[in-house]
């Protein structure tokens, strides 16, 4: 079986062990074939049971957001990575950051670093969106309001107990784009604050409401 035929059985750059087994079932020694492909870099093990195609066989870039959902769950992309994804912050984020209702974890993998921060279940259940990929698959990511709320709750170093302190932190610390901040929905943030039971997020909702009315 050639690599071309094998790739027909692996339709996506990201795939699980069962898909891989199905793709090599025609070989006399399928597990030996898998070991050989790993050794050559034709496939890369991201974690146990999860793989991506290696550079020699890759047809498209793999989807880091989709991998984040698959590596550890339940989870969805949020925090710094989602803030940049939505255009709220300028710097590209190397670590794919997510929130989870499980334990906080970090995974260093050949596909990059993926970190997961535990948040309360009620807060986890709100503010996520499904992004459809061109191939029909999808991944989960926080809406802009939830990504920023998650980041504000996670902050440990800054003094953000007042609206002025929070505004300085957002614009100078996180470098949130002012236009993006003004575009956020304060009512959504109020709901997230209620479910988070977070004074900081309630403060954020009040700040966004003031800014939307042109009050500085």
C-alpha positions as CSV (number, residue, x, y, z in Angstrom):
1,X,0.0,0.0,0.0
2,X,1.5,3.4,-1.0
3,X,1.3,6.5,1.1
4,X,-1.2,7.9,-1.4
5,X,-3.6,5.1,-0.8
6,X,-3.0,5.2,2.9
7,X,-3.8,8.9,3.0
8,X,-7.2,8.2,1.5
9,X,-8.0,6.5,4.7
10,X,-6.8,9.4,6.8
11,X,-8.9,12.3,5.6
12,X,-7.8,14.9,8.1
13,X,-4.4,16.1,9.4
14,X,-5.5,15.2,13.0
15,X,-6.7,11.7,13.7
16,X,-7.1,9.1,16.4
17,X,-5.5,5.6,16.8
18,X,-8.6,3.8,15.4
19,X,-8.4,5.8,12.2
20,X,-4.7,5.0,12.0
21,X,-5.3,1.3,12.5
22,X,-8.0,1.2,9.9
23,X,-5.6,2.9,7.4
24,X,-2.9,0.3,7.9
25,X,-5.1,-2.8,8.2
26,X,-3.9,-4.0,4.7
27,X,-0.3,-4.4,5.9
28,X,0.9,-7.8,7.1
29,X,2.2,-6.2,10.3
30,X,0.1,-3.0,10.8
31,X,1.7,-2.1,14.2
32,X,5.2,-2.4,12.7
33,X,4.1,-0.1,9.9
34,X,2.8,2.4,12.5
35,X,6.2,2.3,14.3
36,X,8.0,2.8,11.0
37,X,5.8,5.8,10.1
38,X,6.5,7.3,13.6
39,X,10.2,6.8,13.2
40,X,10.3,8.4,9.7
41,X,8.2,11.4,10.9
42,X,5.3,10.5,8.5
43,X,3.0,10.7,11.5
44,X,3.5,12.4,14.8
45,X,2.0,11.3,18.2
46,X,0.6,14.3,19.9
47,X,-0.5,12.3,22.9
48,X,-1.6,8.7,23.5
49,X,-4.3,7.9,20.9
50,X,-4.0,11.3,19.0
51,X,-1.9,11.9,16.0
52,X,-1.2,14.4,13.2
53,X,0.4,13.9,9.8
54,X,4.1,14.7,9.7
55,X,5.6,17.2,7.3
56,X,6.3,14.6,4.6
57,X,2.6,13.7,4.3
58,X,0.9,16.8,5.5
59,X,-1.6,18.3,2.9
60,X,-2.7,21.3,5.0
61,X,-1.7,22.9,8.3
62,X,-3.1,21.1,11.3
63,X,-5.7,22.9,13.4
64,X,-4.3,23.9,16.8
65,X,-7.7,24.9,18.1
66,X,-9.2,21.5,17.2
67,X,-6.3,19.7,18.8
68,X,-6.8,21.7,22.0
69,X,-10.4,20.4,22.2
70,X,-9.2,16.8,21.6
71,X,-6.1,16.7,23.9
72,X,-8.0,17.3,27.1
73,X,-11.7,17.7,27.8
74,X,-14.3,18.9,28.4
75,X,-12.6,22.1,27.3
76,X,-12.8,25.0,24.9
77,X,-10.2,27.6,23.8
78,X,-10.2,30.8,25.8
79,X,-8.0,33.2,27.7
80,X,-5.0,34.8,25.9
81,X,-5.2,32.6,22.8
82,X,-8.9,33.4,22.2
83,X,-8.3,37.1,22.8
84,X,-5.8,37.2,20.0
85,X,-8.0,34.9,17.8
86,X,-10.9,37.4,18.1
87,X,-8.6,40.4,17.4
88,X,-8.8,41.9,20.9
89,X,-5.0,41.7,21.5
90,X,-2.2,42.2,19.0
91,X,0.4,39.7,20.0
92,X,0.3,36.1,18.6
93,X,0.1,33.6,21.4
94,X,2.2,30.5,21.1
95,X,0.5,28.4,23.9
96,X,-3.0,27.4,23.1
97,X,-5.0,28.4,26.2
98,X,-8.3,26.8,27.2
99,X,-10.7,26.6,30.1
100,X,-12.0,23.3,31.6
101,X,-14.2,22.1,34.4
102,X,-11.7,19.4,35.1
103,X,-8.2,19.8,36.7
104,X,-5.9,22.5,35.4
105,X,-3.3,20.9,33.2
106,X,-0.5,21.7,30.7
107,X,0.6,19.5,27.9
108,X,3.9,20.0,26.0
109,X,3.5,18.2,22.7
110,X,5.3,18.0,19.3
111,X,2.3,20.1,18.1
112,X,3.0,22.9,20.7
113,X,2.0,23.7,24.3
114,X,-1.6,23.4,25.4
115,X,-2.7,24.7,28.8
116,X,-6.1,24.3,30.5
117,X,-7.4,26.3,33.4
118,X,-10.1,25.0,35.7
119,X,-13.1,27.3,36.2
120,X,-16.4,26.7,38.0
121,X,-18.9,24.5,36.1
122,X,-21.6,27.2,35.8
123,X,-19.0,29.6,34.3
124,X,-17.7,26.9,32.0
125,X,-21.2,26.2,30.6
126,X,-21.6,29.8,29.3
127,X,-20.0,31.9,26.6
128,X,-18.7,29.3,24.2
129,X,-19.1,29.3,20.4
130,X,-18.7,26.6,17.8
131,X,-16.5,27.5,14.8
132,X,-17.2,25.5,11.6
133,X,-14.1,24.4,9.6
134,X,-14.2,24.2,5.8
135,X,-14.1,20.4,6.0
136,X,-17.3,20.2,8.1
137,X,-15.6,19.7,11.4
138,X,-15.7,22.3,14.2
139,X,-14.0,23.4,17.4
140,X,-15.2,25.2,20.5
141,X,-13.9,28.6,21.5
142,X,-15.0,31.3,24.0
143,X,-16.8,34.3,22.7
144,X,-14.8,37.6,23.1
145,X,-16.6,38.5,26.3
146,X,-16.0,35.1,27.9
147,X,-12.4,35.0,26.9
148,X,-11.7,38.4,28.5
149,X,-13.8,37.5,31.6
150,X,-11.7,34.2,32.0
151,X,-8.5,36.2,31.7
152,X,-9.6,38.9,34.2
153,X,-10.6,36.2,36.7
154,X,-7.3,34.4,36.2
155,X,-5.1,37.5,36.8
156,X,-3.1,37.4,40.0
157,X,-0.7,40.3,39.8
158,X,-2.5,43.4,38.9
159,X,-4.6,45.8,41.0
160,X,-8.0,45.6,39.3
161,X,-10.3,46.4,42.2
162,X,-11.5,49.7,40.6
163,X,-12.8,50.5,37.1
164,X,-9.7,52.8,36.6
165,X,-7.4,50.0,37.7
166,X,-9.2,47.5,35.5
167,X,-9.1,49.9,32.5
168,X,-5.3,50.5,32.9
169,X,-4.8,46.7,33.2
170,X,-6.8,46.0,30.0
171,X,-5.2,48.7,27.9
172,X,-1.7,48.7,29.2
173,X,-1.2,45.2,30.7
174,X,-3.1,43.0,28.3
175,X,-2.9,45.6,25.5
176,X,-6.6,45.0,24.6
177,X,-7.5,47.1,21.5
178,X,-9.7,50.0,22.6
179,X,-12.0,49.5,19.6
180,X,-12.4,45.8,20.5
181,X,-13.1,46.7,24.2
182,X,-15.8,49.2,23.1
183,X,-17.4,46.5,20.9
184,X,-18.1,44.1,23.8
185,X,-21.6,43.4,25.0
186,X,-22.0,44.6,28.6
187,X,-25.2,42.6,29.1
188,X,-23.4,39.4,28.2
189,X,-20.7,40.2,30.6
190,X,-23.3,40.8,33.4
191,X,-24.6,37.3,32.8
192,X,-21.1,35.8,32.8
193,X,-20.4,37.7,36.1
194,X,-23.5,36.3,37.6
195,X,-22.6,32.7,36.7
196,X,-18.9,33.2,37.7
197,X,-20.0,35.0,40.9
198,X,-17.1,37.3,40.1
199,X,-16.9,40.9,41.3
200,X,-14.1,41.5,38.8
201,X,-16.3,40.4,35.8
202,X,-19.1,42.6,37.2
203,X,-16.6,45.5,37.3
204,X,-15.7,44.7,33.7
205,X,-19.3,44.7,32.6
206,X,-19.7,48.2,34.2
207,X,-16.6,49.5,32.5
208,X,-17.7,48.3,29.1
209,X,-21.2,49.8,29.6
210,X,-19.6,53.2,30.5
211,X,-17.3,53.0,27.5
212,X,-20.1,52.2,25.1
213,X,-21.9,55.4,26.3
214,X,-18.7,57.4,25.6
215,X,-17.9,57.9,29.3
216,X,-14.2,57.8,30.0
